[in-house]
């Protein structure tokens, strides 16, 4: 019987996850565009609490994503790998996101959709804003890393882990609450 030679050549990483990401990104962008979330007026209406289209789209995405991800986790198809977090990271990230959102009227996802629609304000202001913001954050990162970003560090713990319960004990009530909010928004005419 012949012995098989083992090679220590590195394995090529699969491109399948990238293709799935591209496919779902295109679908998400299409749905954002169809829902009107790539329009400046719709986004500004959300910021002024007059048009809740964006909130309804995002709540629907959270519900769908939460059920889908935890269903796949329950079946053993995926393993969650949450990134570590802290109160400092959340506050700084929220401020950067919020300022960019308020100044331009787009978030990173809707910028991509608006650029796809041919909106020059998203192309020039949005892409430039993302690049400038990323650069500024990279410059200040060494100064804020230990002083601010690590404040209130909570690690990689998820809410079900924190409560020491099965994932679905958290998922089902959260989904029910979000559906209730969606129903109330529709009933109120938003």
Backbone bond lengths (Angstrom), bond angles and torsions (degrees), N, CA, C in turn:
res aa  C-N    CA-C-N  psi(-1)  N-CA   C-N-CA  omega(-1)  CA-C   N-CA-C  phi
1 X - - - 1.443 - - 1.527 108.91 -
2 X 1.335 116.13 133.07 1.460 121.41 -178.84 1.519 110.33 -79.95
3 X 1.312 114.61 141.88 1.462 119.18 174.41 1.518 108.57 -86.47
4 X 1.302 114.34 139.20 1.458 118.69 177.44 1.516 108.90 -85.77
5 X 1.315 115.81 134.98 1.454 120.11 177.22 1.530 109.24 -78.66
6 X 1.310 114.43 133.49 1.460 118.51 175.37 1.516 108.10 -95.06
7 X 1.283 115.14 134.88 1.458 119.38 177.15 1.516 108.47 -108.73
8 X 1.281 114.39 147.53 1.456 120.33 178.48 1.524 111.33 -101.55
9 X 1.309 116.06 29.86 1.454 119.73 178.66 1.520 109.42 -71.71
10 X 1.315 116.86 139.02 1.459 118.61 178.79 1.530 110.87 -65.77
11 X 1.323 115.00 141.55 1.463 120.56 178.16 1.527 109.40 -75.57
12 X 1.316 115.70 139.90 1.457 120.05 175.49 1.526 108.44 -72.61
13 X 1.317 116.62 130.19 1.462 117.13 177.61 1.527 110.74 -67.02
14 X 1.297 115.21 145.29 1.457 120.23 -179.85 1.522 110.07 -69.98
15 X 1.311 115.30 137.99 1.465 120.42 176.45 1.524 111.47 -90.87
16 X 1.317 116.13 -3.31 1.458 120.35 -177.37 1.540 112.59 -58.77
17 X 1.342 119.99 -44.86 1.468 118.25 177.75 1.527 112.71 -59.88
18 X 1.332 117.06 -36.51 1.464 119.55 177.57 1.523 111.42 -65.30
19 X 1.315 116.34 -40.25 1.468 120.06 179.00 1.526 110.81 -65.77
20 X 1.354 115.96 -42.13 1.463 119.02 176.64 1.532 110.42 -62.09
21 X 1.344 116.00 -42.62 1.467 120.18 177.75 1.513 112.11 -60.36
22 X 1.327 116.87 -42.90 1.458 121.20 177.90 1.522 110.73 -62.86
23 X 1.326 116.91 -46.38 1.461 120.94 -179.97 1.523 111.40 -59.71
24 X 1.340 116.79 -49.66 1.459 119.46 -178.76 1.527 111.80 -69.12
25 X 1.344 117.62 -30.62 1.459 120.91 174.64 1.520 111.69 -64.01
26 X 1.321 116.15 -41.99 1.469 120.57 177.84 1.529 110.14 -64.78
27 X 1.325 116.65 -43.18 1.473 120.23 178.55 1.525 110.20 -62.83
28 X 1.340 116.77 -44.62 1.461 120.61 -179.96 1.531 110.50 -61.81
29 X 1.334 117.25 -44.96 1.462 120.88 178.38 1.518 111.85 -61.59
30 X 1.332 116.27 -41.49 1.467 120.68 178.22 1.530 110.24 -61.46
31 X 1.334 116.32 -44.71 1.462 120.02 -179.44 1.531 111.52 -67.66
32 X 1.336 117.54 -37.16 1.468 119.65 175.16 1.524 110.54 -60.85
33 X 1.326 115.19 -44.10 1.466 119.49 -179.78 1.518 110.89 -65.06
34 X 1.334 117.85 -45.38 1.472 121.26 -179.70 1.522 111.43 -64.71
35 X 1.335 116.45 -32.77 1.467 120.41 179.41 1.517 113.17 -78.67
36 X 1.322 117.81 -8.43 1.459 121.44 179.12 1.516 114.01 88.37
37 X 1.332 117.86 5.49 1.465 120.84 -175.06 1.523 113.54 -76.76
38 X 1.325 117.99 -2.70 1.466 119.46 177.02 1.524 110.91 -97.90
39 X 1.316 117.14 4.16 1.467 121.30 -179.85 1.524 109.90 -93.83
40 X 1.311 115.57 129.64 1.456 122.58 -178.93 1.529 111.33 -52.94
41 X 1.338 117.18 -45.50 1.465 120.78 -176.87 1.530 112.18 -62.18
42 X 1.318 117.19 -37.07 1.462 121.31 179.35 1.535 109.90 -67.52
43 X 1.314 116.23 -41.94 1.465 120.02 -178.82 1.522 110.66 -69.15
44 X 1.316 117.79 -43.59 1.465 120.34 177.85 1.532 109.75 -64.44
45 X 1.330 116.94 -37.25 1.471 120.31 175.92 1.525 110.89 -60.14
46 X 1.324 117.24 -37.65 1.469 120.45 176.19 1.524 110.65 -65.50
47 X 1.328 116.82 -45.49 1.466 120.49 -179.68 1.524 111.69 -63.34
48 X 1.322 117.11 -29.92 1.465 121.30 178.03 1.531 112.35 -90.16
49 X 1.326 116.56 4.46 1.474 123.91 -179.95 1.527 112.40 59.36
50 X 1.350 115.63 38.72 1.460 121.15 178.07 1.525 112.45 -113.25
51 X 1.331 117.48 -25.59 1.456 122.70 -177.96 1.525 107.41 -134.24
52 X 1.317 116.99 115.35 1.461 121.45 -174.45 1.531 113.29 -100.20
53 X 1.323 116.27 22.74 1.472 120.97 178.78 1.524 111.37 -57.29
54 X 1.321 116.72 -47.54 1.471 121.02 -177.66 1.529 110.00 -63.08
55 X 1.322 117.18 -44.29 1.469 120.39 179.25 1.525 110.74 -60.85
56 X 1.325 116.89 -42.70 1.466 119.60 179.81 1.527 111.79 -65.26
57 X 1.316 116.86 -38.58 1.467 120.37 177.46 1.526 109.75 -64.17
58 X 1.320 116.47 -46.76 1.466 120.06 -177.27 1.530 111.68 -67.91
59 X 1.322 118.34 -40.05 1.464 119.87 176.81 1.527 110.76 -63.06
60 X 1.327 116.80 -40.64 1.470 120.33 176.88 1.528 110.82 -62.41
61 X 1.340 117.06 -39.50 1.462 121.24 178.86 1.534 110.85 -67.20
62 X 1.334 116.66 -39.75 1.467 120.16 178.98 1.531 109.99 -64.48
63 X 1.325 116.88 -44.10 1.472 120.56 179.45 1.527 110.16 -60.94
64 X 1.321 116.23 -50.32 1.460 120.67 -178.67 1.525 111.34 -62.14
65 X 1.330 116.27 -46.47 1.458 120.71 -179.51 1.514 112.53 -64.25
66 X 1.336 116.63 -42.78 1.460 120.40 -178.70 1.527 111.19 -62.95
67 X 1.314 116.22 -47.57 1.465 119.78 179.47 1.529 110.11 -63.81
68 X 1.333 116.91 -46.07 1.459 120.67 -178.13 1.519 113.09 -63.32
69 X 1.309 116.62 -46.33 1.467 120.07 -178.12 1.526 111.21 -65.68
70 X 1.324 117.24 -45.95 1.465 118.47 -178.14 1.529 112.02 -72.91
71 X 1.321 117.66 -27.23 1.464 120.65 173.37 1.531 109.68 -65.25
72 X 1.346 115.94 -47.21 1.468 119.62 179.11 1.527 111.07 -65.37
73 X 1.327 117.38 -35.61 1.471 120.75 177.15 1.523 110.19 -65.19
74 X 1.340 116.79 -43.23 1.459 121.05 179.49 1.524 111.30 -60.87
75 X 1.332 117.17 -38.52 1.465 121.52 178.88 1.530 112.87 -76.96
76 X 1.334 116.78 -7.10 1.459 120.41 -179.62 1.517 114.01 81.45
77 X 1.329 117.31 13.45 1.461 121.00 -179.48 1.523 112.03 -75.95
78 X 1.321 116.37 -29.68 1.463 120.77 -178.45 1.515 109.44 -135.73
79 X 1.315 114.79 162.38 1.457 122.13 173.74 1.520 106.21 -126.07
80 X 1.316 116.89 128.64 1.452 120.05 179.37 1.522 109.95 -75.91
81 X 1.304 115.60 140.15 1.463 122.07 176.98 1.522 108.43 -132.91
82 X 1.344 116.99 73.47 1.470 118.32 -177.81 1.526 111.66 -64.68
83 X 1.302 115.37 146.94 1.459 121.44 176.95 1.521 108.87 -80.83
84 X 1.332 117.21 148.60 1.459 118.67 177.91 1.528 110.53 -66.64
85 X 1.307 115.48 150.67 1.457 119.56 -178.05 1.510 112.28 -140.82
86 X 1.328 114.55 172.35 1.455 121.44 177.42 1.515 108.09 -155.36
87 X 1.316 115.45 164.53 1.469 119.77 175.96 1.529 109.37 -63.13
88 X 1.341 116.84 -40.13 1.466 120.63 179.62 1.515 112.40 -60.27
89 X 1.341 117.01 -44.56 1.472 120.74 178.44 1.525 110.65 -62.33
90 X 1.323 115.85 -43.34 1.471 120.36 -178.11 1.520 111.39 -64.68
91 X 1.330 116.53 -41.80 1.470 120.08 -178.95 1.527 110.75 -68.22
92 X 1.332 117.30 -48.37 1.470 120.50 -179.76 1.530 110.32 -63.14
93 X 1.330 116.86 -46.59 1.464 120.17 178.53 1.516 112.23 -61.01
94 X 1.333 116.61 -42.24 1.466 120.94 178.51 1.520 112.17 -63.76
95 X 1.334 116.10 -39.47 1.466 119.31 178.79 1.523 111.64 -66.79
96 X 1.333 116.75 -44.71 1.473 120.05 178.54 1.528 110.10 -61.49
97 X 1.340 116.41 -47.67 1.458 121.03 179.12 1.530 110.54 -61.08
98 X 1.326 116.30 -46.88 1.464 120.89 -176.87 1.512 113.67 -64.13
99 X 1.322 116.51 -41.99 1.470 119.60 179.31 1.526 109.96 -64.63
100 X 1.333 116.69 -46.68 1.462 119.58 178.41 1.519 112.14 -61.21
101 X 1.326 115.64 -40.88 1.465 121.75 179.83 1.530 110.41 -64.02
102 X 1.334 116.77 -45.50 1.464 120.88 -177.56 1.525 112.24 -70.21
103 X 1.338 117.08 -38.89 1.464 120.36 -177.89 1.519 111.50 -71.07
104 X 1.322 116.93 -45.02 1.463 120.47 -174.44 1.523 113.36 -95.14
105 X 1.329 116.74 -30.71 1.460 119.27 -177.03 1.521 112.97 87.82
106 X 1.312 117.00 15.67 1.461 122.02 177.10 1.527 108.64 -138.42
107 X 1.339 115.62 150.34 1.458 120.22 168.82 1.526 106.37 -102.83
108 X 1.336 118.94 171.21 1.476 118.56 -177.01 1.527 114.37 -55.32
109 X 1.322 118.43 -39.31 1.462 120.20 179.47 1.513 112.75 -67.47
110 X 1.330 115.75 -42.37 1.462 118.18 -179.00 1.522 111.79 -75.48
111 X 1.347 117.16 -23.45 1.474 119.36 173.97 1.525 108.94 -61.70
112 X 1.330 116.09 -47.39 1.467 119.63 -179.62 1.524 110.68 -59.94
113 X 1.335 117.02 -43.58 1.462 120.29 178.38 1.520 112.09 -65.01
114 X 1.332 117.18 -40.81 1.467 120.95 -179.61 1.527 110.88 -68.33
115 X 1.331 117.05 -37.43 1.472 119.92 175.50 1.522 108.79 -62.27
116 X 1.333 116.88 -41.14 1.466 120.99 177.38 1.519 112.38 -62.46
117 X 1.334 116.59 -28.98 1.469 121.29 176.66 1.524 111.67 -80.75
118 X 1.336 117.22 -10.04 1.459 120.40 178.66 1.517 113.88 91.99
119 X 1.334 118.81 15.69 1.464 121.18 179.99 1.527 109.60 -76.83
120 X 1.334 116.35 115.79 1.461 121.00 -176.23 1.523 112.88 -66.49
121 X 1.338 118.16 -32.83 1.464 119.35 179.31 1.528 110.75 -62.06
122 X 1.323 116.59 -37.14 1.466 120.28 177.84 1.521 110.66 -71.59
123 X 1.333 116.46 -39.75 1.458 120.07 -179.15 1.524 110.63 -65.83
124 X 1.312 116.73 -51.90 1.464 120.06 -175.38 1.528 110.83 -77.43
125 X 1.314 116.04 -57.54 1.469 119.64 -177.63 1.519 112.74 -70.01
126 X 1.317 117.21 -42.41 1.457 121.03 -175.88 1.510 113.35 -69.54
127 X 1.308 116.39 -52.40 1.465 119.51 -178.74 1.527 109.65 -66.34
128 X 1.331 117.28 -42.11 1.471 120.01 177.18 1.528 110.05 -62.46
129 X 1.318 117.17 -42.21 1.463 121.19 179.69 1.519 112.35 -62.53
130 X 1.318 116.71 -41.75 1.471 120.23 178.23 1.530 110.04 -63.47
131 X 1.335 116.69 -45.06 1.463 119.90 -178.98 1.527 111.92 -67.06
132 X 1.319 117.51 -43.84 1.470 120.91 179.11 1.526 110.32 -65.89
133 X 1.335 116.63 -44.65 1.463 120.56 179.15 1.520 112.20 -61.88
134 X 1.313 117.30 -42.39 1.469 121.04 178.29 1.523 110.40 -64.22
135 X 1.322 116.66 -40.96 1.463 120.31 178.51 1.533 111.29 -64.60
136 X 1.322 116.95 -46.85 1.466 119.99 179.85 1.529 111.28 -61.56
137 X 1.323 116.48 -40.47 1.456 119.06 178.59 1.529 110.77 -64.93
138 X 1.334 116.92 -40.72 1.466 120.02 178.27 1.523 110.94 -62.42
139 X 1.329 117.53 -35.74 1.467 121.45 179.28 1.525 110.92 -68.98
140 X 1.345 117.83 -43.66 1.471 119.56 -176.39 1.526 113.29 -86.38
141 X 1.332 117.59 -12.01 1.462 121.36 -176.30 1.532 113.74 -51.76
142 X 1.348 119.15 -49.11 1.469 118.04 -178.92 1.534 112.86 -59.61
143 X 1.320 117.18 -30.12 1.470 120.87 -178.12 1.522 112.52 -78.76
144 X 1.340 117.20 -30.01 1.473 120.52 -175.71 1.522 113.72 -103.24
145 X 1.336 116.53 -9.50 1.471 121.00 -174.33 1.523 111.84 -54.01
146 X 1.312 117.33 -55.29 1.457 119.98 -176.15 1.526 113.22 -88.35
147 X 1.328 116.91 -32.26 1.465 120.55 -175.08 1.528 113.00 -76.20
148 X 1.319 117.28 -37.11 1.468 120.53 -173.51 1.533 112.58 -119.47
149 X 1.315 116.85 -49.50 1.465 119.95 -171.19 1.519 114.08 -65.86
150 X 1.327 118.34 -26.48 1.465 120.25 -179.20 1.533 112.77 -92.16
151 X 1.314 117.56 -0.45 1.468 120.85 179.02 1.524 109.57 -67.45
152 X 1.313 116.33 133.40 1.468 121.21 179.31 1.512 112.64 68.41
153 X 1.333 117.20 35.00 1.466 122.02 -177.73 1.530 110.56 -60.53
154 X 1.331 116.69 128.75 1.466 120.38 177.71 1.520 113.06 -122.49
155 X 1.305 118.22 2.34 1.453 121.25 173.35 1.516 114.16 73.69
156 X 1.345 115.28 -146.23 1.466 121.03 -174.53 1.525 112.57 -105.35
157 X 1.298 117.76 14.93 1.461 120.76 -175.14 1.526 111.49 -70.18
158 X 1.320 115.87 139.76 1.462 121.36 175.87 1.524 108.38 -100.04
159 X 1.315 116.97 165.67 1.471 120.59 -179.40 1.530 112.12 -60.20
160 X 1.341 120.20 -45.19 1.469 118.84 176.14 1.532 112.78 -59.61
161 X 1.339 117.29 -37.56 1.464 119.84 177.75 1.526 111.00 -67.05
162 X 1.318 115.92 -40.67 1.463 120.33 179.42 1.527 110.84 -61.88
163 X 1.333 116.06 -42.37 1.460 121.31 -179.36 1.531 112.82 -82.82
164 X 1.344 116.09 -8.93 1.469 122.69 -178.36 1.530 111.77 56.95
165 X 1.343 114.20 50.28 1.464 121.08 179.07 1.521 109.43 -131.77
166 X 1.323 115.76 165.46 1.453 122.27 173.85 1.529 108.71 -61.14
167 X 1.336 116.87 144.78 1.471 121.69 -179.03 1.522 112.51 -50.50
168 X 1.326 116.92 -42.01 1.464 121.15 -174.14 1.525 112.57 -68.77
169 X 1.327 118.02 -19.78 1.470 121.17 176.39 1.529 109.74 -66.76
170 X 1.321 116.97 -26.19 1.469 121.68 175.89 1.525 110.45 -94.48
171 X 1.334 117.44 -43.75 1.465 121.35 -174.65 1.531 111.81 -60.66
172 X 1.322 117.86 -48.60 1.469 120.53 -174.98 1.534 112.17 -61.09
173 X 1.349 120.19 -49.54 1.469 118.28 178.08 1.536 113.72 -64.66
174 X 1.336 117.29 -36.55 1.468 119.36 178.97 1.522 110.15 -65.68
175 X 1.326 117.48 -44.23 1.465 120.89 177.43 1.530 110.16 -61.31
176 X 1.328 117.19 -43.51 1.472 120.91 178.97 1.532 110.47 -61.11
177 X 1.330 117.21 -42.72 1.469 120.95 178.74 1.524 110.94 -63.32
178 X 1.322 117.51 -43.82 1.467 120.22 -179.64 1.524 111.65 -66.70
179 X 1.322 117.61 -37.36 1.469 120.49 175.75 1.526 109.98 -64.68
180 X 1.319 116.71 -41.43 1.467 120.93 176.80 1.533 110.82 -59.09
181 X 1.339 116.66 -44.19 1.471 120.70 178.62 1.528 110.22 -62.33
182 X 1.334 117.43 -43.26 1.468 120.51 178.07 1.526 111.49 -60.82
183 X 1.318 116.85 -43.07 1.470 121.12 179.65 1.529 110.22 -63.56
184 X 1.324 117.34 -42.14 1.463 121.53 179.74 1.533 111.44 -65.23
185 X 1.325 116.57 -40.04 1.461 120.00 177.56 1.519 111.15 -62.36
186 X 1.328 116.07 -43.11 1.467 119.98 178.38 1.527 111.29 -65.15
187 X 1.335 116.05 -43.43 1.469 120.34 -179.47 1.530 111.33 -63.41
188 X 1.335 116.46 -32.93 1.463 120.87 -179.58 1.523 111.57 -81.85
189 X 1.321 117.54 -3.56 1.460 120.45 177.88 1.521 114.59 84.43
190 X 1.301 116.16 15.30 1.463 119.38 179.00 1.501 108.70 -89.30
